[in-house]
Amino acid sequence: MYEVRVIDKCMKLIYKLIGDMSGDGPYHTILDPFIPYVGTIFPSLEPGSMVVIHGSVVHNADRFQIDFQCGSSQKPRSDVAFHFNPRFKGSGVIICNTLQNETWGWEEKTYEFPFKKGKPFEIIFLVLPNKFQVSSNGKHLLTYKHRINLERVDTLSISGMVEIHTIGFAHTTQGGSQPASLAPSSINSTQVSQESLIFEVPYTGNLPIALTPGRTVVVKGEINKNAKRFAIDLKPNGSKDIALHLNPRMKERVFVRNTYLHDSWGEEERQLHEFPFFPDMYFEILIYCEAHQYKVAVNGQHLLEYKHRFKDLAKISEISVNGDIELCDVRAW
């Protein structure tokens, strides 16, 4: 393995959003591995781990597979916690499954198919406490719930009609340099572990510093399986005004942005190239304040800008979150 020296800008942004907001954080990469590839996952696979794979599909490909395994034995074959298998027959399908005691479980099929023969791709596997979340080429692709204890998973295997350029391993850190969480349980304590932070929806919290130019807020959560909508509001403390209202609506597949001033909503902004939210999806929304606008990113991808309508930015000191999500964390710096 080689330690990465130059990290792609997009990769750095994704990594910052996922955890280490103070800098680059630990990141290791394998360059141009021979296929089929079998290697140890570095340093280990656990919630917060991220595996990033860049490669290209062979021109005459019929399939390839990426397996998160419990060892590398061939006879008997090691258990496979997560089998990710794009197949190019017809319009394409991705088969996901788990192998235990040399027996496959039930297949989960995804017909959203981002891979093309002869074309490059990026796949990001994000490990969450209860599932893998997979994105490809900057878009959410699928989730796969754990069927095998993550502590057993120590090997990555890649085979099939594919060329791999880089395999990157990253992990979040919980260092003291991170911005403080705005969890209610941390209000009266300066040393609270991430596991003890409690967020209930609807949630309201006070920002440590007003959201003036150069300041950032990150909201982390998981969308409910049957979600209809959720909202994030930035506003002055104790006021009815809302400086920034972010409102993803799942059924309509629109992401509404607006401002509430003088007891009245303004004109909605809805335009987007892609709707980035899906049921059962983990997300991290980053809101960065500039002098004339907010910039919003979702899971490391810049999404939109919203020009300030509420001009007195020094008064924006409160954030509220409500709707059909489980709220994991709110941070500001």
C-alpha positions as CSV (number, residue, x, y, z in Angstrom):
1,M,0.0,0.0,0.0
2,Y,1.1,3.5,-0.6
3,E,0.2,6.6,1.4
4,V,-1.6,9.1,-0.8
5,R,0.3,12.4,-1.5
6,V,-2.2,14.2,-3.7
7,I,-5.9,13.8,-3.0
8,D,-8.5,14.7,-5.6
9,K,-10.4,17.9,-4.6
10,C,-13.7,16.1,-4.7
11,M,-12.4,13.3,-2.6
12,K,-11.1,15.8,0.0
13,L,-14.5,17.5,0.2
14,I,-16.3,14.2,0.6
15,Y,-13.9,13.2,3.3
16,K,-14.2,16.5,5.1
17,L,-18.0,16.2,5.1
18,I,-18.0,12.7,6.4
19,G,-15.9,13.4,9.4
20,D,-12.5,15.0,9.6
21,M,-13.5,18.7,9.2
22,S,-10.2,19.9,10.4
23,G,-8.1,18.6,7.5
24,D,-7.3,15.7,5.2
25,G,-7.4,12.9,7.7
26,P,-6.0,9.4,7.3
27,Y,-6.2,8.2,3.7
28,H,-4.4,5.3,1.9
29,T,-4.5,4.2,-1.7
30,I,-3.5,1.3,-3.8
31,L,-2.4,2.1,-7.4
32,D,-3.2,0.1,-10.5
33,P,-3.8,-3.3,-8.8
34,F,-3.7,-6.4,-10.9
35,I,-7.2,-7.9,-11.5
36,P,-8.3,-10.2,-9.9
37,Y,-7.3,-8.4,-6.8
38,V,-7.5,-9.6,-3.2
39,G,-6.2,-7.5,-0.4
40,T,-6.6,-6.5,3.2
41,I,-8.9,-3.6,4.1
42,F,-6.8,-0.9,5.8
43,P,-7.0,-0.3,8.7
44,S,-10.3,-2.0,9.4
45,L,-13.9,-1.8,8.3
46,E,-16.3,-0.1,10.8
47,P,-18.9,2.6,10.8
48,G,-17.3,5.7,9.3
49,S,-15.0,3.8,6.9
50,M,-15.1,4.7,3.3
51,V,-13.7,2.8,0.3
52,V,-13.3,4.7,-3.0
53,I,-12.6,2.9,-6.2
54,H,-11.7,4.5,-9.5
55,G,-11.6,2.3,-12.6
56,S,-12.8,1.6,-16.1
57,V,-15.1,-1.0,-17.6
58,V,-13.6,-3.2,-20.2
59,H,-15.1,-2.7,-23.7
60,N,-16.5,-6.2,-24.0
61,A,-17.5,-6.5,-20.3
62,D,-20.4,-8.8,-19.3
63,R,-20.0,-8.2,-15.5
64,F,-17.6,-7.4,-12.7
65,Q,-17.8,-7.7,-8.9
66,I,-16.5,-6.1,-5.7
67,D,-16.7,-8.3,-2.6
68,F,-16.2,-7.3,1.1
69,Q,-15.1,-10.6,2.5
70,C,-14.3,-12.4,5.8
71,G,-10.9,-13.6,4.8
72,S,-9.5,-14.8,1.5
73,S,-9.9,-18.6,1.6
74,Q,-10.9,-20.3,-1.6
75,K,-11.6,-23.8,-0.3
76,P,-13.8,-23.5,1.7
77,R,-14.8,-20.1,0.3
78,S,-14.7,-17.2,2.7
79,D,-18.0,-15.6,3.7
80,V,-18.8,-12.5,1.7
81,A,-20.6,-9.8,3.7
82,F,-21.4,-7.6,0.7
83,H,-21.3,-8.8,-2.9
84,F,-21.6,-5.9,-5.4
85,N,-22.1,-7.3,-8.9
86,P,-22.9,-5.1,-11.9
87,R,-24.1,-7.2,-14.9
88,F,-24.3,-5.7,-18.4
89,K,-27.0,-8.0,-19.9
90,G,-29.9,-6.0,-21.4
91,S,-30.1,-2.5,-19.8
92,G,-28.0,-3.6,-16.9
93,V,-28.6,-4.7,-13.3
94,I,-26.6,-4.6,-10.1
95,I,-26.9,-7.8,-7.9
96,C,-26.2,-7.5,-4.2
97,N,-26.0,-10.5,-1.9
98,T,-24.2,-12.2,1.0
99,L,-22.4,-15.5,1.1
100,Q,-22.5,-17.5,4.3
101,N,-21.2,-21.0,4.7
102,E,-20.7,-21.2,0.9
103,T,-24.4,-20.5,0.4
104,W,-25.8,-17.4,-1.2
105,G,-28.7,-15.5,0.5
106,W,-31.5,-13.7,-1.3
107,E,-30.5,-11.3,-4.1
108,E,-31.2,-7.6,-4.0
109,K,-31.4,-6.1,-7.5
110,T,-30.9,-2.4,-8.5
111,Y,-31.8,-1.4,-12.1
112,E,-30.3,2.1,-11.8
113,F,-27.2,1.3,-13.8
114,P,-24.4,4.0,-14.0
115,F,-21.8,1.8,-15.7
116,K,-21.0,1.8,-19.4
117,K,-18.6,-0.4,-21.4
118,G,-15.3,1.3,-22.1
119,K,-16.0,4.2,-19.7
120,P,-14.4,5.2,-16.4
121,F,-16.3,5.2,-13.1
122,E,-16.0,6.1,-9.4
123,I,-17.7,4.0,-6.7
124,I,-17.8,5.1,-3.1
125,F,-18.7,2.6,-0.4
126,L,-19.6,4.4,2.9
127,V,-20.0,2.1,5.9
128,L,-22.8,3.0,8.3
129,P,-23.7,1.2,11.6
130,N,-26.6,-0.8,9.9
131,K,-25.7,-0.8,6.2
132,F,-23.4,0.0,3.3
133,Q,-24.3,3.1,1.3
134,V,-23.1,3.2,-2.3
135,S,-22.7,6.1,-4.7
136,S,-21.3,6.1,-8.2
137,N,-20.1,9.0,-10.3
138,G,-21.3,11.5,-7.7
139,K,-24.9,10.1,-7.4
140,H,-26.5,7.9,-4.8
141,L,-26.9,4.4,-6.1
142,L,-28.1,2.0,-3.4
143,T,-28.0,0.8,0.3
144,Y,-27.4,-2.7,1.5
145,K,-28.1,-3.7,5.1
146,H,-25.5,-5.7,7.0
147,R,-26.2,-9.4,7.2
148,I,-22.7,-10.2,8.7
149,N,-21.0,-8.6,11.7
150,L,-18.6,-5.9,10.3
151,E,-15.9,-7.0,12.7
152,R,-15.4,-10.1,10.6
153,V,-14.9,-8.2,7.3
154,D,-11.2,-7.7,6.6
155,T,-10.6,-8.4,2.9
156,L,-11.5,-6.6,-0.4
157,S,-11.8,-8.6,-3.6
158,I,-12.3,-7.3,-7.1
159,S,-12.7,-9.4,-10.2
160,G,-14.3,-9.5,-13.7
161,M,-14.2,-7.4,-16.8
162,V,-12.8,-4.2,-15.2
163,E,-9.6,-2.2,-14.9
164,I,-8.9,-0.6,-11.5
165,H,-6.8,2.6,-11.3
166,T,-7.0,3.3,-7.5
167,I,-8.5,1.9,-4.4
168,G,-8.7,4.4,-1.6
169,F,-9.3,3.7,2.1
170,A,-10.4,6.5,4.4
171,H,-11.8,6.8,7.9
172,T,-13.5,9.5,10.0
173,T,-11.8,10.7,13.1
174,Q,-13.2,12.0,16.4
175,G,-10.3,14.2,17.3
176,G,-10.7,17.2,19.5
177,S,-10.0,19.6,16.6
178,Q,-13.5,18.9,15.2
179,P,-16.2,21.6,15.6
180,A,-18.4,21.0,18.6
181,S,-21.7,19.2,18.1
182,L,-24.8,21.1,18.8
183,A,-26.5,18.2,20.5
184,P,-28.8,19.1,23.5
185,S,-26.9,16.6,25.7
186,S,-23.6,18.5,25.2
187,I,-24.9,21.9,26.3
188,N,-23.7,21.4,29.9
189,S,-20.7,19.3,29.2
190,T,-17.4,20.0,27.5
191,Q,-16.5,16.3,27.0
192,V,-19.2,14.2,25.4
193,S,-18.5,11.2,23.2
194,Q,-20.1,11.0,19.8
195,E,-22.1,7.9,20.9
196,S,-23.8,9.9,23.7
197,L,-25.1,12.7,21.6
198,I,-28.8,12.8,21.3
199,F,-30.9,14.5,18.7
200,E,-34.7,14.5,18.6
201,V,-36.7,15.7,15.7
202,P,-38.1,18.4,15.7
203,Y,-34.8,19.9,16.8
204,T,-33.8,23.4,17.6
205,G,-30.2,24.5,18.5
206,N,-28.3,27.7,19.0
207,L,-25.2,28.3,16.8
208,P,-22.1,29.1,18.8
209,I,-21.3,32.0,16.4
210,A,-23.7,33.8,14.1
211,L,-23.7,32.4,10.5
212,T,-21.7,35.3,8.9
213,P,-19.5,35.0,5.8
214,G,-16.9,32.2,6.2
215,R,-19.1,30.2,8.6
216,T,-20.3,26.7,8.0
217,V,-23.1,24.4,9.3
218,V,-23.3,20.6,8.6
219,V,-26.4,18.6,9.2
220,K,-26.1,14.8,9.2
221,G,-29.0,12.4,9.2
222,E,-30.8,9.4,7.7
223,I,-34.0,9.7,5.6
224,N,-36.9,7.5,6.8
225,K,-37.9,4.7,4.5
226,N,-41.4,6.2,3.8
227,A,-40.3,9.8,4.1
228,K,-42.4,12.6,2.6
229,R,-40.3,15.6,3.4
230,F,-37.9,17.3,5.9
231,A,-36.7,20.9,6.4
232,I,-33.7,22.7,7.8
233,D,-34.2,26.4,8.8
234,L,-31.6,29.0,9.7
235,K,-33.0,32.0,11.5
236,P,-32.6,34.8,14.1
237,N,-33.1,33.6,17.6
238,G,-36.6,34.1,18.9
239,S,-37.9,35.4,15.6
240,K,-40.5,34.2,13.2
241,D,-38.3,35.1,10.2
242,I,-36.4,32.3,8.4
243,A,-33.2,33.4,6.6
244,L,-32.8,30.1,4.8
245,H,-35.4,27.3,4.5
246,L,-34.2,24.1,2.9
247,N,-37.1,21.7,2.2
248,P,-36.5,18.4,0.2
249,R,-39.8,16.8,-0.7
250,M,-39.5,13.1,-1.5
251,K,-42.8,12.4,-3.3
252,E,-42.5,15.4,-5.6
253,R,-38.7,15.0,-5.9
254,V,-38.1,18.7,-5.5
255,F,-35.7,20.6,-3.2
256,V,-37.5,23.9,-2.2
257,R,-35.5,26.9,-1.0
258,N,-37.1,30.0,0.4
259,T,-37.1,32.8,3.0
260,Y,-39.8,33.8,5.4
261,L,-39.9,37.6,6.1
262,H,-42.6,39.9,7.6
263,D,-45.0,37.0,8.1
264,S,-44.8,36.0,4.4
265,W,-43.0,33.4,2.3
266,G,-41.0,34.7,-0.6
267,E,-40.8,33.1,-4.1
268,E,-39.7,29.4,-4.0
269,E,-36.5,28.3,-5.8
270,R,-36.8,24.7,-7.1
271,Q,-34.4,24.4,-10.0
272,L,-31.9,21.5,-9.8
273,H,-30.2,19.2,-12.3
274,E,-30.6,16.2,-10.0
275,F,-32.7,15.5,-6.9
276,P,-30.1,14.1,-4.5
277,F,-32.2,12.5,-1.8
278,F,-33.7,9.0,-1.5
279,P,-35.6,7.0,1.1
280,D,-33.3,5.1,3.6
281,M,-30.4,7.3,2.6
282,Y,-27.7,8.7,4.9
283,F,-26.9,12.3,4.1
284,E,-24.6,15.2,5.1
285,I,-25.7,18.7,4.1
286,L,-23.1,21.4,4.2
287,I,-24.2,25.0,4.3
288,Y,-21.4,27.6,3.7
289,C,-22.1,31.3,4.1
290,E,-20.5,33.7,1.7
291,A,-21.0,37.5,1.5
292,H,-23.8,37.4,-1.0
293,Q,-25.1,33.8,-0.9
294,Y,-25.2,30.4,0.7
295,K,-23.5,27.4,-1.0
296,V,-25.1,24.0,-0.3
297,A,-23.4,20.6,-0.8
298,V,-24.9,17.2,-0.3
299,N,-22.6,14.2,0.5
300,G,-19.6,16.0,-0.9
301,Q,-21.2,17.3,-4.1
302,H,-21.8,21.0,-4.6
303,L,-25.6,21.3,-5.3
304,L,-26.8,24.9,-5.3
305,E,-26.4,28.6,-4.4
306,Y,-29.0,30.7,-2.7
307,K,-28.6,34.5,-2.6
308,H,-29.3,36.2,0.7
309,R,-32.7,37.7,1.2
310,F,-32.4,38.2,4.9
311,K,-29.5,40.7,5.0
312,D,-28.6,41.0,8.7
313,L,-26.4,37.9,8.8
314,A,-25.0,38.7,12.2
315,K,-28.5,37.8,13.7
316,I,-28.6,34.3,12.2
317,S,-27.9,32.3,15.4
318,E,-30.5,29.4,15.4
319,I,-31.0,26.2,13.4
320,S,-34.1,24.0,13.4
321,V,-34.6,20.6,11.8
322,N,-37.9,18.8,11.4
323,G,-39.6,16.2,9.2
324,D,-39.2,12.5,8.3
325,I,-35.6,11.9,9.2
326,E,-33.4,10.6,12.0
327,L,-31.0,13.3,12.9
328,C,-27.5,12.2,13.6
329,D,-25.5,15.4,14.2
330,V,-25.4,19.1,13.7
331,R,-22.1,20.9,13.7
332,A,-21.0,24.5,13.1
333,W,-17.7,26.4,12.8
